[in-house]
Amino acid sequence: MQQFRIQPFVGQGDKHADFAFAYGAPAGAIAFVSTIQLRKAGFDAAVDTREAFCNAQQYFIDRKLLPPAS
């Protein structure tokens, strides 16, 4: 079985997620993020989160960076 290290794969993603979701912060998240200003500026495209995640997961499976789904 091939040895797999998660850190080179995720990079700083785990730290970014902890910060973005205020993981471990006693008061919880303190930032409020709104997309209204972006939409007013013309950035109105939408991405289906589930579809994007599934596509990314399949990308990594195809490159043998993740095991195939069982």
N, CA, C and O atoms as CSV, one atom per row, in Angstrom:
chain,resi,resn,atom,element,x,y,z
A,1,MET,N,N,0.844,-1.191,0.000
A,1,MET,CA,C,0.000,0.000,0.000
A,1,MET,C,C,0.883,1.247,0.000
A,1,MET,O,O,1.877,1.312,0.724
A,2,GLN,N,N,0.518,2.224,-0.808
A,2,GLN,CA,C,1.296,3.445,-0.930
A,2,GLN,C,C,1.038,4.373,0.260
A,2,GLN,O,O,-0.102,4.566,0.682
A,3,GLN,N,N,2.121,4.938,0.786
A,3,GLN,CA,C,2.018,5.896,1.900
A,3,GLN,C,C,1.436,7.212,1.363
A,3,GLN,O,O,1.861,7.699,0.316
A,4,PHE,N,N,0.486,7.769,2.069
A,4,PHE,CA,C,-0.135,9.020,1.629
A,4,PHE,C,C,-0.061,10.043,2.751
A,4,PHE,O,O,-0.447,9.771,3.888
A,5,ARG,N,N,0.442,11.223,2.411
A,5,ARG,CA,C,0.503,12.313,3.385
A,5,ARG,C,C,-0.526,13.367,2.997
A,5,ARG,O,O,-0.552,13.830,1.857
A,6,ILE,N,N,-1.356,13.736,3.935
A,6,ILE,CA,C,-2.457,14.661,3.651
A,6,ILE,C,C,-1.984,16.112,3.508
A,6,ILE,O,O,-2.549,16.866,2.716
A,7,GLN,N,N,-0.955,16.513,4.263
A,7,GLN,CA,C,-0.559,17.923,4.271
A,7,GLN,C,C,-0.149,18.457,2.892
A,7,GLN,O,O,-0.590,19.549,2.533
A,8,PRO,N,N,0.662,17.756,2.104
A,8,PRO,CA,C,0.966,18.281,0.767
A,8,PRO,C,C,-0.275,18.377,-0.115
A,8,PRO,O,O,-0.332,19.198,-1.030
A,9,PHE,N,N,-1.264,17.535,0.164
A,9,PHE,CA,C,-2.484,17.522,-0.632
A,9,PHE,C,C,-3.383,18.713,-0.310
A,9,PHE,O,O,-3.899,19.358,-1.222
A,10,VAL,N,N,-3.575,19.011,0.975
A,10,VAL,CA,C,-4.492,20.088,1.363
A,10,VAL,C,C,-3.799,21.439,1.517
A,10,VAL,O,O,-4.468,22.473,1.525
A,11,GLY,N,N,-2.466,21.450,1.640
A,11,GLY,CA,C,-1.752,22.713,1.796
A,11,GLY,C,C,-2.233,23.465,3.032
A,11,GLY,O,O,-2.262,22.909,4.130
A,12,GLN,N,N,-2.604,24.710,2.855
A,12,GLN,CA,C,-3.095,25.525,3.963
A,12,GLN,C,C,-4.625,25.520,4.038
A,12,GLN,O,O,-5.209,26.290,4.801
A,13,GLY,N,N,-5.268,24.666,3.260
A,13,GLY,CA,C,-6.725,24.641,3.206
A,13,GLY,C,C,-7.385,24.413,4.551
A,13,GLY,O,O,-8.415,25.017,4.852
A,14,ASP,N,N,-6.796,23.540,5.364
A,14,ASP,CA,C,-7.405,23.272,6.665
A,14,ASP,C,C,-7.325,24.490,7.571
A,14,ASP,O,O,-8.268,24.767,8.312
A,15,LYS,N,N,-6.221,25.220,7.526
A,15,LYS,CA,C,-6.076,26.423,8.350
A,15,LYS,C,C,-7.027,27.522,7.873
A,15,LYS,O,O,-7.600,28.252,8.682
A,16,HIS,N,N,-7.189,27.632,6.554
A,16,HIS,CA,C,-8.116,28.621,6.004
A,16,HIS,C,C,-9.547,28.299,6.442
A,16,HIS,O,O,-10.296,29.194,6.836
A,17,ALA,N,N,-9.922,27.024,6.370
A,17,ALA,CA,C,-11.276,26.637,6.775
A,17,ALA,C,C,-11.500,26.909,8.260
A,17,ALA,O,O,-12.557,27.401,8.652
A,18,ASP,N,N,-10.497,26.586,9.088
A,18,ASP,CA,C,-10.627,26.872,10.527
A,18,ASP,C,C,-10.843,28.361,10.760
A,18,ASP,O,O,-11.687,28.748,11.568
A,19,PHE,N,N,-10.081,29.198,10.054
A,19,PHE,CA,C,-10.222,30.650,10.203
A,19,PHE,C,C,-11.586,31.116,9.695
A,19,PHE,O,O,-12.278,31.877,10.371
A,20,ALA,N,N,-11.969,30.660,8.505
A,20,ALA,CA,C,-13.215,31.114,7.895
A,20,ALA,C,C,-14.438,30.753,8.729
A,20,ALA,O,O,-15.400,31.517,8.790
A,21,PHE,N,N,-14.400,29.581,9.375
A,21,PHE,CA,C,-15.536,29.136,10.163
A,21,PHE,C,C,-15.339,29.351,11.655
A,21,PHE,O,O,-16.133,28.875,12.465
A,22,ALA,N,N,-14.276,30.072,12.020
A,22,ALA,CA,C,-13.985,30.445,13.411
A,22,ALA,C,C,-13.932,29.223,14.316
A,22,ALA,O,O,-14.438,29.249,15.438
A,23,TYR,N,N,-13.314,28.152,13.823
A,23,TYR,CA,C,-13.213,26.926,14.610
A,23,TYR,C,C,-12.439,27.195,15.901
A,23,TYR,O,O,-11.322,27.712,15.858
A,24,GLY,N,N,-13.013,26.855,17.023
A,24,GLY,CA,C,-12.365,27.026,18.313
A,24,GLY,C,C,-12.499,28.418,18.906
A,24,GLY,O,O,-12.074,28.640,20.040
A,25,ALA,N,N,-13.074,29.354,18.179
A,25,ALA,CA,C,-13.246,30.711,18.702
A,25,ALA,C,C,-14.393,30.714,19.706
A,25,ALA,O,O,-15.481,30.232,19.392
A,26,PRO,N,N,-14.172,31.249,20.907
A,26,PRO,CA,C,-15.228,31.203,21.925
A,26,PRO,C,C,-16.494,31.950,21.512
A,26,PRO,O,O,-17.598,31.545,21.878
A,27,ALA,N,N,-16.345,33.028,20.759
A,27,ALA,CA,C,-17.518,33.815,20.372
A,27,ALA,C,C,-18.086,33.392,19.026
A,27,ALA,O,O,-19.080,33.957,18.570
A,28,GLY,N,N,-17.468,32.404,18.386
A,28,GLY,CA,C,-17.924,31.988,17.062
A,28,GLY,C,C,-17.427,32.957,16.003
A,28,GLY,O,O,-16.554,33.785,16.263
A,29,ALA,N,N,-17.975,32.850,14.839
A,29,ALA,CA,C,-17.550,33.702,13.715
A,29,ALA,C,C,-17.869,35.161,14.002
A,29,ALA,O,O,-18.958,35.484,14.477
A,30,ILE,N,N,-16.912,36.042,13.713
A,30,ILE,CA,C,-17.130,37.471,13.973
A,30,ILE,C,C,-17.277,38.263,12.685
A,30,ILE,O,O,-17.631,39.442,12.723
A,31,ALA,N,N,-17.014,37.640,11.552
A,31,ALA,CA,C,-17.118,38.353,10.273
A,31,ALA,C,C,-18.440,37.996,9.605
A,31,ALA,O,O,-18.895,36.855,9.673
A,32,PHE,N,N,-19.035,38.963,8.975
A,32,PHE,CA,C,-20.239,38.730,8.196
A,32,PHE,C,C,-19.876,38.932,6.739
A,32,PHE,O,O,-19.413,40.003,6.349
A,33,VAL,N,N,-20.085,37.909,5.944
A,33,VAL,CA,C,-19.702,37.973,4.541
A,33,VAL,C,C,-20.968,38.068,3.701
A,33,VAL,O,O,-21.876,37.246,3.828
A,34,SER,N,N,-21.015,39.071,2.853
A,34,SER,CA,C,-22.160,39.271,1.983
A,34,SER,C,C,-21.681,39.332,0.541
A,34,SER,O,O,-20.619,39.887,0.258
A,35,THR,N,N,-22.451,38.769,-0.358
A,35,THR,CA,C,-22.105,38.809,-1.781
A,35,THR,C,C,-22.882,39.891,-2.529
A,35,THR,O,O,-22.787,39.989,-3.752
A,36,ILE,N,N,-23.641,40.694,-1.811
A,36,ILE,CA,C,-24.472,41.711,-2.468
A,36,ILE,C,C,-23.630,42.698,-3.258
A,36,ILE,O,O,-23.959,43.004,-4.404
A,37,GLN,N,N,-22.548,43.203,-2.672
A,37,GLN,CA,C,-21.708,44.164,-3.394
A,37,GLN,C,C,-21.088,43.531,-4.638
A,37,GLN,O,O,-20.960,44.194,-5.668
A,38,LEU,N,N,-20.708,42.278,-4.557
A,38,LEU,CA,C,-20.165,41.586,-5.726
A,38,LEU,C,C,-21.209,41.470,-6.823
A,38,LEU,O,O,-20.913,41.698,-7.996
A,39,ARG,N,N,-22.419,41.119,-6.445
A,39,ARG,CA,C,-23.475,40.986,-7.448
A,39,ARG,C,C,-23.816,42.339,-8.077
A,39,ARG,O,O,-24.076,42.411,-9.278
A,40,LYS,N,N,-23.817,43.411,-7.278
A,40,LYS,CA,C,-24.066,44.745,-7.812
A,40,LYS,C,C,-22.978,45.155,-8.790
A,40,LYS,O,O,-23.227,45.933,-9.711
A,41,ALA,N,N,-21.761,44.628,-8.591
A,41,ALA,CA,C,-20.642,44.952,-9.476
A,41,ALA,C,C,-20.618,44.071,-10.725
A,41,ALA,O,O,-19.719,44.199,-11.557
A,42,GLY,N,N,-21.600,43.180,-10.861
A,42,GLY,CA,C,-21.702,42.381,-12.067
A,42,GLY,C,C,-21.206,40.954,-11.955
A,42,GLY,O,O,-21.256,40.213,-12.937
A,43,PHE,N,N,-20.734,40.549,-10.797
A,43,PHE,CA,C,-20.297,39.167,-10.599
A,43,PHE,C,C,-21.507,38.348,-10.167
A,43,PHE,O,O,-21.734,38.134,-8.976
A,44,ASP,N,N,-22.275,37.895,-11.145
A,44,ASP,CA,C,-23.537,37.247,-10.816
A,44,ASP,C,C,-23.562,35.751,-11.122
A,44,ASP,O,O,-24.618,35.124,-11.042
A,45,ALA,N,N,-22.435,35.183,-11.465
A,45,ALA,CA,C,-22.389,33.743,-11.737
A,45,ALA,C,C,-22.608,32.968,-10.445
A,45,ALA,O,O,-22.228,33.415,-9.362
A,46,ALA,N,N,-23.215,31.823,-10.575
A,46,ALA,CA,C,-23.458,30.973,-9.406
A,46,ALA,C,C,-22.818,29.606,-9.637
A,46,ALA,O,O,-22.785,29.106,-10.761
A,47,VAL,N,N,-22.320,29.022,-8.580
A,47,VAL,CA,C,-21.698,27.700,-8.645
A,47,VAL,C,C,-22.459,26.779,-7.711
A,47,VAL,O,O,-22.688,27.109,-6.547
A,48,ASP,N,N,-22.845,25.636,-8.222
A,48,ASP,CA,C,-23.495,24.624,-7.398
A,48,ASP,C,C,-22.405,23.961,-6.557
A,48,ASP,O,O,-21.529,23.284,-7.095
A,49,THR,N,N,-22.458,24.153,-5.251
A,49,THR,CA,C,-21.411,23.663,-4.359
A,49,THR,C,C,-21.265,22.152,-4.446
A,49,THR,O,O,-20.146,21.646,-4.525
A,50,ARG,N,N,-22.364,21.432,-4.433
A,50,ARG,CA,C,-22.300,19.967,-4.498
A,50,ARG,C,C,-21.661,19.516,-5.806
A,50,ARG,O,O,-20.804,18.633,-5.810
A,51,GLU,N,N,-22.076,20.117,-6.909
A,51,GLU,CA,C,-21.516,19.756,-8.221
A,51,GLU,C,C,-20.022,20.062,-8.287
A,51,GLU,O,O,-19.245,19.255,-8.796
A,52,ALA,N,N,-19.620,21.220,-7.774
A,52,ALA,CA,C,-18.206,21.595,-7.781
A,52,ALA,C,C,-17.392,20.636,-6.923
A,52,ALA,O,O,-16.297,20.235,-7.317
A,53,PHE,N,N,-17.910,20.264,-5.758
A,53,PHE,CA,C,-17.203,19.332,-4.876
A,53,PHE,C,C,-17.058,17.971,-5.537
A,53,PHE,O,O,-15.980,17.378,-5.513
A,54,CYS,N,N,-18.140,17.474,-6.127
A,54,CYS,CA,C,-18.095,16.166,-6.788
A,54,CYS,C,C,-17.122,16.175,-7.961
A,54,CYS,O,O,-16.394,15.204,-8.167
A,55,ASN,N,N,-17.102,17.256,-8.727
A,55,ASN,CA,C,-16.156,17.369,-9.839
A,55,ASN,C,C,-14.720,17.384,-9.337
A,55,ASN,O,O,-13.854,16.725,-9.913
A,56,ALA,N,N,-14.460,18.129,-8.269
A,56,ALA,CA,C,-13.110,18.189,-7.708
A,56,ALA,C,C,-12.704,16.823,-7.160
A,56,ALA,O,O,-11.569,16.386,-7.348
A,57,GLN,N,N,-13.625,16.159,-6.490
A,57,GLN,CA,C,-13.331,14.832,-5.954
A,57,GLN,C,C,-12.998,13.860,-7.081
A,57,GLN,O,O,-12.050,13.083,-6.968
A,58,GLN,N,N,-13.766,13.894,-8.164
A,58,GLN,CA,C,-13.511,12.996,-9.293
A,58,GLN,C,C,-12.166,13.320,-9.948
A,58,GLN,O,O,-11.452,12.414,-10.379
A,59,TYR,N,N,-11.821,14.598,-10.024
A,59,TYR,CA,C,-10.529,15.025,-10.565
A,59,TYR,C,C,-9.392,14.356,-9.790
A,59,TYR,O,O,-8.450,13.842,-10.394
A,60,PHE,N,N,-9.472,14.360,-8.460
A,60,PHE,CA,C,-8.423,13.774,-7.638
A,60,PHE,C,C,-8.439,12.249,-7.706
A,60,PHE,O,O,-7.383,11.621,-7.635
A,61,ILE,N,N,-9.611,11.648,-7.841
A,61,ILE,CA,C,-9.703,10.191,-7.999
A,61,ILE,C,C,-9.070,9.779,-9.319
A,61,ILE,O,O,-8.313,8.810,-9.369
A,62,ASP,N,N,-9.376,10.512,-10.393
A,62,ASP,CA,C,-8.824,10.194,-11.714
A,62,ASP,C,C,-7.297,10.252,-11.726
A,62,ASP,O,O,-6.650,9.514,-12.469
A,63,ARG,N,N,-6.733,11.119,-10.912
A,63,ARG,CA,C,-5.268,11.272,-10.847
A,63,ARG,C,C,-4.640,10.410,-9.752
A,63,ARG,O,O,-3.455,10.529,-9.444
A,64,LYS,N,N,-5.477,9.529,-9.169
A,64,LYS,CA,C,-5.051,8.579,-8.133
A,64,LYS,C,C,-4.486,9.277,-6.897
A,64,LYS,O,O,-3.600,8.749,-6.225
A,65,LEU,N,N,-5.012,10.475,-6.603
A,65,LEU,CA,C,-4.660,11.195,-5.386
A,65,LEU,C,C,-5.628,10.864,-4.265
A,65,LEU,O,O,-5.320,11.048,-3.088
A,66,LEU,N,N,-6.801,10.374,-4.643
A,66,LEU,CA,C,-7.782,9.877,-3.688
A,66,LEU,C,C,-8.217,8.485,-4.151
A,66,LEU,O,O,-8.217,8.203,-5.350
A,67,PRO,N,N,-8.585,7.622,-3.217
A,67,PRO,CA,C,-9.072,6.297,-3.645
A,67,PRO,C,C,-10.448,6.430,-4.276
A,67,PRO,O,O,-11.187,7.366,-3.970
A,68,PRO,N,N,-10.791,5.502,-5.150
A,68,PRO,CA,C,-12.118,5.563,-5.769
A,68,PRO,C,C,-13.225,5.399,-4.729
A,68,PRO,O,O,-13.044,4.735,-3.708
A,69,ALA,N,N,-14.353,6.006,-5.004
A,69,ALA,CA,C,-15.499,5.879,-4.105
A,69,ALA,C,C,-15.969,4.438,-4.111
A,69,ALA,O,O,-15.989,3.787,-5.155
A,70,SER,N,N,-16.345,3.945,-2.948
A,70,SER,CA,C,-16.783,2.534,-2.881
A,70,SER,C,C,-18.254,2.409,-3.135
A,70,SER,O,O,-18.791,1.301,-3.117
